[in-house]
Amino acid sequence: MEIEDPNNLPLVERINKAEHFARELCEHLQQAFLPKLLDLRSSSKKLDPAVVSDQTMFDQMAAVVKAEQFASDIHVRLIRYLESIRKDASGVLGIAEPTSEIKERKTLVDIQDIVIEE
């Protein structure tokens, strides 16, 4: 799927779409990604193969990877819209753009910060 260019849209529409993507990302993380991750974590603590099979573990890992990919896709779209909004808002407000390009930042999150012990 090709990502649309936010610069082709009016500023108000970009703001609305960015808000939509932010809400969608938040809901996805809360309602899909974290529950799948918690299921996987819970299953990984069960050592009896009769209780949790290899196929179950594989299926749960695949579900987590798929949910993470979906979240990453939404995040990329959100960042594109936010950067476009920042660029136009800076121009309207008369804020000078930095001379060097902003390097892409990677956010590192410790999984222990996300998953709470039960």
Backbone hydrogen bonds, N-H to C=O, Kabsch-Sander energy under -0.5 kcal/mol:
donor,donor_aa,acceptor,acceptor_aa,energy
8,N,5,D,-1.6
9,L,6,P,-1.8
14,R,10,P,-2.1
15,I,11,L,-2.4
16,N,12,V,-2.1
17,K,13,E,-2.6
18,A,14,R,-2.6
19,E,15,I,-2.3
20,H,16,N,-2.1
21,F,17,K,-2.8
22,A,18,A,-2.4
23,R,19,E,-2.4
24,E,20,H,-2.7
25,L,21,F,-2.7
26,C,22,A,-2.3
27,E,23,R,-2.6
28,H,24,E,-2.5
29,L,25,L,-2.5
30,Q,26,C,-2.2
31,Q,27,E,-3.1
32,A,28,H,-2.3
33,F,28,H,-2.3
34,L,29,L,-2.5
36,K,32,A,-1.9
37,L,33,F,-2.5
38,L,34,L,-2.8
39,D,35,P,-2.2
40,L,36,K,-2.2
41,R,37,L,-2.5
42,S,38,L,-2.6
43,S,39,D,-2.6
44,S,40,L,-2.3
45,K,41,R,-0.8
45,K,42,S,-0.8
46,K,43,S,-1.3
47,L,45,K,-0.7
51,V,48,D,-1.3
52,V,48,D,-2.1
57,M,53,S,-2.1
58,F,54,D,-2.8
59,D,55,Q,-2.9
60,Q,56,T,-2.5
61,M,57,M,-2.6
62,A,58,F,-2.6
63,A,59,D,-2.0
64,V,60,Q,-2.0
65,V,61,M,-2.5
66,K,62,A,-2.5
67,A,63,A,-2.3
68,E,64,V,-2.4
69,Q,65,V,-2.3
70,F,66,K,-2.1
71,A,67,A,-2.2
72,S,68,E,-2.5
73,D,69,Q,-2.3
74,I,70,F,-2.1
75,H,71,A,-2.5
76,V,72,S,-2.5
77,R,73,D,-1.9
78,L,74,I,-2.7
79,I,75,H,-2.7
80,R,76,V,-2.1
81,Y,77,R,-2.0
82,L,78,L,-2.7
83,E,79,I,-2.7
84,S,80,R,-1.9
85,I,81,Y,-2.5
86,R,82,L,-2.8
87,K,83,E,-2.3
88,D,84,S,-2.2
89,A,85,I,-3.0
90,S,86,R,-2.4
91,G,87,K,-1.7
92,V,88,D,-2.4
93,L,89,A,-2.6
94,G,90,S,-0.7
95,I,90,S,-2.6
96,A,94,G,-0.5
108,L,106,K,-0.6
109,V,107,T,-0.5
113,D,110,D,-2.2
114,I,110,D,-0.6
114,I,111,I,-0.8
115,V,111,I,-2.5
116,I,114,I,-0.5
